[in-house]
Amino acid sequence: MIEPSLLEILACPACETRPPLRQDRDELKCDLCGRSFPIVDGIPNLLVEDGGE
Ligand SMILES: [Zn+2]
C-alpha cells in the first residue's frame, strides 16, 4: 500500500488549510471537504475535479 512517510506529507489540495488525508482502502479521504482521491498503483492521484477548463 502507500508509504506512511508519504501519507504524512500529503494534504488535501482542495482545502486552503491543507488538512491531512486519511487512507481508506484504495482511496485517500479528506474529512474536511469530504473529497476522496484514488490511489493508483500505490500513487495517490490528488487532482481536484472542479469542472473548470
Ligand atoms: Zn479537503
PDB file of the backbone (N, CA, C, O) and the ligand in Angstrom, with CONECT records:
HET     ZN  A 101       1
ATOM      1  N   MET A   1       0.834  -1.196   0.000  1.00  0.00           N
ATOM      2  CA  MET A   1       0.000   0.000   0.000  1.00  0.00           C
ATOM      3  C   MET A   1       0.872   1.251   0.000  1.00  0.00           C
ATOM      4  O   MET A   1       2.001   1.238  -0.490  1.00  0.00           O
ATOM      5  N   ILE A   2       0.339   2.306   0.546  1.00  0.00           N
ATOM      6  CA  ILE A   2       1.033   3.578   0.472  1.00  0.00           C
ATOM      7  C   ILE A   2       2.033   3.723   1.625  1.00  0.00           C
ATOM      8  O   ILE A   2       1.798   3.243   2.734  1.00  0.00           O
ATOM      9  N   GLU A   3       3.140   4.388   1.337  1.00  0.00           N
ATOM     10  CA  GLU A   3       4.168   4.574   2.353  1.00  0.00           C
ATOM     11  C   GLU A   3       3.678   5.506   3.462  1.00  0.00           C
ATOM     12  O   GLU A   3       3.124   6.567   3.178  1.00  0.00           O
ATOM     13  N   PRO A   4       3.876   5.123   4.702  1.00  0.00           N
ATOM     14  CA  PRO A   4       3.473   6.007   5.806  1.00  0.00           C
ATOM     15  C   PRO A   4       4.143   7.367   5.737  1.00  0.00           C
ATOM     16  O   PRO A   4       3.534   8.378   6.086  1.00  0.00           O
ATOM     17  N   SER A   5       5.392   7.401   5.290  1.00  0.00           N
ATOM     18  CA  SER A   5       6.101   8.677   5.203  1.00  0.00           C
ATOM     19  C   SER A   5       5.501   9.555   4.116  1.00  0.00           C
ATOM     20  O   SER A   5       5.509  10.782   4.219  1.00  0.00           O
ATOM     21  N   LEU A   6       4.988   8.924   3.084  1.00  0.00           N
ATOM     22  CA  LEU A   6       4.344   9.683   2.016  1.00  0.00           C
ATOM     23  C   LEU A   6       2.991  10.200   2.491  1.00  0.00           C
ATOM     24  O   LEU A   6       2.603  11.330   2.195  1.00  0.00           O
ATOM     25  N   LEU A   7       2.293   9.369   3.218  1.00  0.00           N
ATOM     26  CA  LEU A   7       0.979   9.755   3.728  1.00  0.00           C
ATOM     27  C   LEU A   7       1.100  10.969   4.650  1.00  0.00           C
ATOM     28  O   LEU A   7       0.208  11.816   4.699  1.00  0.00           O
ATOM     29  N   GLU A   8       2.206  11.039   5.372  1.00  0.00           N
ATOM     30  CA  GLU A   8       2.412  12.142   6.309  1.00  0.00           C
ATOM     31  C   GLU A   8       2.459  13.500   5.617  1.00  0.00           C
ATOM     32  O   GLU A   8       1.983  14.494   6.164  1.00  0.00           O
ATOM     33  N   ILE A   9       3.028  13.543   4.423  1.00  0.00           N
ATOM     34  CA  ILE A   9       3.211  14.832   3.760  1.00  0.00           C
ATOM     35  C   ILE A   9       2.062  15.167   2.826  1.00  0.00           C
ATOM     36  O   ILE A   9       2.015  16.257   2.257  1.00  0.00           O
ATOM     37  N   LEU A  10       1.145  14.241   2.670  1.00  0.00           N
ATOM     38  CA  LEU A  10       0.022  14.508   1.788  1.00  0.00           C
ATOM     39  C   LEU A  10      -1.009  15.387   2.482  1.00  0.00           C
ATOM     40  O   LEU A  10      -1.310  15.204   3.661  1.00  0.00           O
ATOM     41  N   ALA A  11      -1.537  16.331   1.740  1.00  0.00           N
ATOM     42  CA  ALA A  11      -2.576  17.196   2.271  1.00  0.00           C
ATOM     43  C   ALA A  11      -3.626  17.396   1.193  1.00  0.00           C
ATOM     44  O   ALA A  11      -3.344  17.278   0.000  1.00  0.00           O
ATOM     45  N   CYS A  12      -4.820  17.694   1.621  1.00  0.00           N
ATOM     46  CA  CYS A  12      -5.895  17.889   0.668  1.00  0.00           C
ATOM     47  C   CYS A  12      -5.628  19.125  -0.187  1.00  0.00           C
ATOM     48  O   CYS A  12      -5.477  20.223   0.350  1.00  0.00           O
ATOM     49  N   PRO A  13      -5.567  18.962  -1.506  1.00  0.00           N
ATOM     50  CA  PRO A  13      -5.296  20.089  -2.396  1.00  0.00           C
ATOM     51  C   PRO A  13      -6.498  21.007  -2.561  1.00  0.00           C
ATOM     52  O   PRO A  13      -6.376  22.096  -3.120  1.00  0.00           O
ATOM     53  N   ALA A  14      -7.640  20.580  -2.085  1.00  0.00           N
ATOM     54  CA  ALA A  14      -8.864  21.354  -2.291  1.00  0.00           C
ATOM     55  C   ALA A  14      -9.165  22.278  -1.125  1.00  0.00           C
ATOM     56  O   ALA A  14      -9.976  23.198  -1.242  1.00  0.00           O
ATOM     57  N   CYS A  15      -8.505  22.029   0.010  1.00  0.00           N
ATOM     58  CA  CYS A  15      -8.777  22.830   1.198  1.00  0.00           C
ATOM     59  C   CYS A  15      -7.622  23.787   1.462  1.00  0.00           C
ATOM     60  O   CYS A  15      -6.455  23.398   1.403  1.00  0.00           O
ATOM     61  N   GLU A  16      -7.957  25.038   1.752  1.00  0.00           N
ATOM     62  CA  GLU A  16      -6.911  26.040   1.964  1.00  0.00           C
ATOM     63  C   GLU A  16      -6.055  25.725   3.176  1.00  0.00           C
ATOM     64  O   GLU A  16      -4.876  26.078   3.218  1.00  0.00           O
ATOM     65  N   THR A  17      -6.639  25.063   4.157  1.00  0.00           N
ATOM     66  CA  THR A  17      -5.888  24.752   5.381  1.00  0.00           C
ATOM     67  C   THR A  17      -5.010  23.524   5.217  1.00  0.00           C
ATOM     68  O   THR A  17      -4.270  23.147   6.126  1.00  0.00           O
ATOM     69  N   ARG A  18      -5.101  22.906   4.044  1.00  0.00           N
ATOM     70  CA  ARG A  18      -4.297  21.715   3.753  1.00  0.00           C
ATOM     71  C   ARG A  18      -4.351  20.669   4.876  1.00  0.00           C
ATOM     72  O   ARG A  18      -3.329  20.335   5.476  1.00  0.00           O
ATOM     73  N   PRO A  19      -5.509  20.183   5.138  1.00  0.00           N
ATOM     74  CA  PRO A  19      -5.626  19.159   6.185  1.00  0.00           C
ATOM     75  C   PRO A  19      -5.034  17.836   5.712  1.00  0.00           C
ATOM     76  O   PRO A  19      -4.995  17.569   4.511  1.00  0.00           O
ATOM     77  N   PRO A  20      -4.581  17.021   6.632  1.00  0.00           N
ATOM     78  CA  PRO A  20      -4.029  15.717   6.253  1.00  0.00           C
ATOM     79  C   PRO A  20      -5.121  14.813   5.701  1.00  0.00           C
ATOM     80  O   PRO A  20      -6.300  14.950   6.026  1.00  0.00           O
ATOM     81  N   LEU A  21      -4.690  13.892   4.863  1.00  0.00           N
ATOM     82  CA  LEU A  21      -5.634  12.944   4.271  1.00  0.00           C
ATOM     83  C   LEU A  21      -5.584  11.631   5.035  1.00  0.00           C
ATOM     84  O   LEU A  21      -4.563  11.263   5.615  1.00  0.00           O
ATOM     85  N   ARG A  22      -6.684  10.955   5.019  1.00  0.00           N
ATOM     86  CA  ARG A  22      -6.788   9.689   5.718  1.00  0.00           C
ATOM     87  C   ARG A  22      -6.973   8.577   4.703  1.00  0.00           C
ATOM     88  O   ARG A  22      -7.819   8.668   3.813  1.00  0.00           O
ATOM     89  N   GLN A  23      -6.179   7.532   4.844  1.00  0.00           N
ATOM     90  CA  GLN A  23      -6.290   6.443   3.889  1.00  0.00           C
ATOM     91  C   GLN A  23      -7.474   5.548   4.220  1.00  0.00           C
ATOM     92  O   GLN A  23      -7.662   5.137   5.365  1.00  0.00           O
ATOM     93  N   ASP A  24      -8.256   5.258   3.210  1.00  0.00           N
ATOM     94  CA  ASP A  24      -9.380   4.352   3.375  1.00  0.00           C
ATOM     95  C   ASP A  24      -9.361   3.373   2.210  1.00  0.00           C
ATOM     96  O   ASP A  24      -9.833   3.681   1.116  1.00  0.00           O
ATOM     97  N   ARG A  25      -8.815   2.202   2.456  1.00  0.00           N
ATOM     98  CA  ARG A  25      -8.656   1.181   1.421  1.00  0.00           C
ATOM     99  C   ARG A  25      -7.866   1.750   0.245  1.00  0.00           C
ATOM    100  O   ARG A  25      -6.681   2.050   0.397  1.00  0.00           O
ATOM    101  N   ASP A  26      -8.483   1.904  -0.907  1.00  0.00           N
ATOM    102  CA  ASP A  26      -7.726   2.366  -2.072  1.00  0.00           C
ATOM    103  C   ASP A  26      -8.017   3.832  -2.370  1.00  0.00           C
ATOM    104  O   ASP A  26      -7.949   4.272  -3.518  1.00  0.00           O
ATOM    105  N   GLU A  27      -8.338   4.571  -1.330  1.00  0.00           N
ATOM    106  CA  GLU A  27      -8.596   5.995  -1.503  1.00  0.00           C
ATOM    107  C   GLU A  27      -7.951   6.781  -0.376  1.00  0.00           C
ATOM    108  O   GLU A  27      -7.669   6.250   0.698  1.00  0.00           O
ATOM    109  N   LEU A  28      -7.725   8.067  -0.647  1.00  0.00           N
ATOM    110  CA  LEU A  28      -7.373   8.990   0.419  1.00  0.00           C
ATOM    111  C   LEU A  28      -8.556   9.919   0.610  1.00  0.00           C
ATOM    112  O   LEU A  28      -9.091  10.476  -0.349  1.00  0.00           O
ATOM    113  N   LYS A  29      -8.954  10.077   1.858  1.00  0.00           N
ATOM    114  CA  LYS A  29     -10.133  10.894   2.111  1.00  0.00           C
ATOM    115  C   LYS A  29      -9.787  12.116   2.933  1.00  0.00           C
ATOM    116  O   LYS A  29      -8.923  12.088   3.809  1.00  0.00           O
ATOM    117  N   CYS A  30     -10.502  13.204   2.616  1.00  0.00           N
ATOM    118  CA  CYS A  30     -10.370  14.426   3.391  1.00  0.00           C
ATOM    119  C   CYS A  30     -11.619  14.556   4.254  1.00  0.00           C
ATOM    120  O   CYS A  30     -12.743  14.591   3.753  1.00  0.00           O
ATOM    121  N   ASP A  31     -11.396  14.625   5.550  1.00  0.00           N
ATOM    122  CA  ASP A  31     -12.548  14.723   6.443  1.00  0.00           C
ATOM    123  C   ASP A  31     -13.169  16.110   6.410  1.00  0.00           C
ATOM    124  O   ASP A  31     -14.312  16.305   6.824  1.00  0.00           O
ATOM    125  N   LEU A  32     -12.400  17.068   5.911  1.00  0.00           N
ATOM    126  CA  LEU A  32     -12.873  18.449   5.945  1.00  0.00           C
ATOM    127  C   LEU A  32     -13.871  18.737   4.813  1.00  0.00           C
ATOM    128  O   LEU A  32     -14.955  19.266   5.055  1.00  0.00           O
ATOM    129  N   CYS A  33     -13.495  18.386   3.579  1.00  0.00           N
ATOM    130  CA  CYS A  33     -14.377  18.693   2.457  1.00  0.00           C
ATOM    131  C   CYS A  33     -15.100  17.450   1.945  1.00  0.00           C
ATOM    132  O   CYS A  33     -16.007  17.543   1.119  1.00  0.00           O
ATOM    133  N   GLY A  34     -14.690  16.296   2.442  1.00  0.00           N
ATOM    134  CA  GLY A  34     -15.392  15.078   2.066  1.00  0.00           C
ATOM    135  C   GLY A  34     -14.939  14.492   0.747  1.00  0.00           C
ATOM    136  O   GLY A  34     -15.470  13.471   0.308  1.00  0.00           O
ATOM    137  N   ARG A  35     -13.950  15.131   0.096  1.00  0.00           N
ATOM    138  CA  ARG A  35     -13.451  14.578  -1.161  1.00  0.00           C
ATOM    139  C   ARG A  35     -12.674  13.294  -0.899  1.00  0.00           C
ATOM    140  O   ARG A  35     -12.141  13.076   0.189  1.00  0.00           O
ATOM    141  N   SER A  36     -12.627  12.461  -1.918  1.00  0.00           N
ATOM    142  CA  SER A  36     -11.771  11.288  -1.837  1.00  0.00           C
ATOM    143  C   SER A  36     -10.931  11.222  -3.097  1.00  0.00           C
ATOM    144  O   SER A  36     -11.389  11.556  -4.190  1.00  0.00           O
ATOM    145  N   PHE A  37      -9.700  10.786  -2.924  1.00  0.00           N
ATOM    146  CA  PHE A  37      -8.753  10.729  -4.035  1.00  0.00           C
ATOM    147  C   PHE A  37      -8.280   9.292  -4.205  1.00  0.00           C
ATOM    148  O   PHE A  37      -7.905   8.639  -3.231  1.00  0.00           O
ATOM    149  N   PRO A  38      -8.296   8.803  -5.429  1.00  0.00           N
ATOM    150  CA  PRO A  38      -7.927   7.409  -5.655  1.00  0.00           C
ATOM    151  C   PRO A  38      -6.417   7.191  -5.550  1.00  0.00           C
ATOM    152  O   PRO A  38      -5.621   8.071  -5.879  1.00  0.00           O
ATOM    153  N   ILE A  39      -6.048   6.017  -5.091  1.00  0.00           N
ATOM    154  CA  ILE A  39      -4.645   5.608  -5.093  1.00  0.00           C
ATOM    155  C   ILE A  39      -4.479   4.607  -6.231  1.00  0.00           C
ATOM    156  O   ILE A  39      -5.053   3.518  -6.210  1.00  0.00           O
ATOM    157  N   VAL A  40      -3.685   4.998  -7.219  1.00  0.00           N
ATOM    158  CA  VAL A  40      -3.499   4.161  -8.393  1.00  0.00           C
ATOM    159  C   VAL A  40      -2.082   3.609  -8.402  1.00  0.00           C
ATOM    160  O   VAL A  40      -1.112   4.363  -8.476  1.00  0.00           O
ATOM    161  N   ASP A  41      -1.969   2.291  -8.325  1.00  0.00           N
ATOM    162  CA  ASP A  41      -0.654   1.646  -8.297  1.00  0.00           C
ATOM    163  C   ASP A  41       0.226   2.209  -7.198  1.00  0.00           C
ATOM    164  O   ASP A  41       1.432   2.371  -7.387  1.00  0.00           O
ATOM    165  N   GLY A  42      -0.365   2.508  -6.056  1.00  0.00           N
ATOM    166  CA  GLY A  42       0.401   2.989  -4.912  1.00  0.00           C
ATOM    167  C   GLY A  42       0.685   4.465  -4.941  1.00  0.00           C
ATOM    168  O   GLY A  42       1.328   4.999  -4.037  1.00  0.00           O
ATOM    169  N   ILE A  43       0.209   5.135  -5.980  1.00  0.00           N
ATOM    170  CA  ILE A  43       0.455   6.570  -6.096  1.00  0.00           C
ATOM    171  C   ILE A  43      -0.869   7.321  -5.990  1.00  0.00           C
ATOM    172  O   ILE A  43      -1.781   7.109  -6.790  1.00  0.00           O
ATOM    173  N   PRO A  44      -0.962   8.195  -5.001  1.00  0.00           N
ATOM    174  CA  PRO A  44      -2.212   8.935  -4.837  1.00  0.00           C
ATOM    175  C   PRO A  44      -2.430   9.952  -5.949  1.00  0.00           C
ATOM    176  O   PRO A  44      -1.520  10.699  -6.308  1.00  0.00           O
ATOM    177  N   ASN A  45      -3.624   9.973  -6.481  1.00  0.00           N
ATOM    178  CA  ASN A  45      -3.996  10.927  -7.511  1.00  0.00           C
ATOM    179  C   ASN A  45      -4.766  12.064  -6.846  1.00  0.00           C
ATOM    180  O   ASN A  45      -5.937  11.921  -6.493  1.00  0.00           O
ATOM    181  N   LEU A  46      -4.078  13.204  -6.682  1.00  0.00           N
ATOM    182  CA  LEU A  46      -4.669  14.295  -5.923  1.00  0.00           C
ATOM    183  C   LEU A  46      -5.233  15.393  -6.819  1.00  0.00           C
ATOM    184  O   LEU A  46      -5.265  16.562  -6.435  1.00  0.00           O
ATOM    185  N   LEU A  47      -5.666  15.018  -7.989  1.00  0.00           N
ATOM    186  CA  LEU A  47      -6.288  16.011  -8.862  1.00  0.00           C
ATOM    187  C   LEU A  47      -7.659  16.388  -8.327  1.00  0.00           C
ATOM    188  O   LEU A  47      -8.442  15.539  -7.899  1.00  0.00           O
ATOM    189  N   VAL A  48      -7.923  17.682  -8.364  1.00  0.00           N
ATOM    190  CA  VAL A  48      -9.225  18.161  -7.910  1.00  0.00           C
ATOM    191  C   VAL A  48     -10.110  18.397  -9.135  1.00  0.00           C
ATOM    192  O   VAL A  48      -9.774  19.162 -10.039  1.00  0.00           O
ATOM    193  N   GLU A  49     -11.222  17.727  -9.125  1.00  0.00           N
ATOM    194  CA  GLU A  49     -12.154  17.902 -10.222  1.00  0.00           C
ATOM    195  C   GLU A  49     -13.091  19.058  -9.901  1.00  0.00           C
ATOM    196  O   GLU A  49     -14.041  18.917  -9.130  1.00  0.00           O
ATOM    197  N   ASP A  50     -12.805  20.195 -10.504  1.00  0.00           N
ATOM    198  CA  ASP A  50     -13.633  21.363 -10.196  1.00  0.00           C
ATOM    199  C   ASP A  50     -14.512  21.753 -11.385  1.00  0.00           C
ATOM    200  O   ASP A  50     -15.240  22.744 -11.332  1.00  0.00           O
ATOM    201  N   GLY A  51     -14.434  20.972 -12.443  1.00  0.00           N
ATOM    202  CA  GLY A  51     -15.294  21.212 -13.587  1.00  0.00           C
ATOM    203  C   GLY A  51     -14.809  22.335 -14.480  1.00  0.00           C
ATOM    204  O   GLY A  51     -15.434  22.636 -15.497  1.00  0.00           O
ATOM    205  N   GLY A  52     -13.697  22.958 -14.110  1.00  0.00           N
ATOM    206  CA  GLY A  52     -13.178  24.051 -14.920  1.00  0.00           C
ATOM    207  C   GLY A  52     -12.269  23.547 -16.011  1.00  0.00           C
ATOM    208  O   GLY A  52     -11.697  22.464 -15.890  1.00  0.00           O
ATOM    209  N   GLU A  53     -12.129  24.298 -17.053  1.00  0.00           N
ATOM    210  CA  GLU A  53     -11.248  24.001 -18.177  1.00  0.00           C
ATOM    211  C   GLU A  53     -11.485  22.600 -18.727  1.00  0.00           C
ATOM    212  O   GLU A  53     -10.821  22.190 -19.680  1.00  0.00           O
TER     213      GLU A  53
HETATM  214 ZN    ZN A 101     -10.345  18.737   1.668  1.00  0.00          ZN2+
END
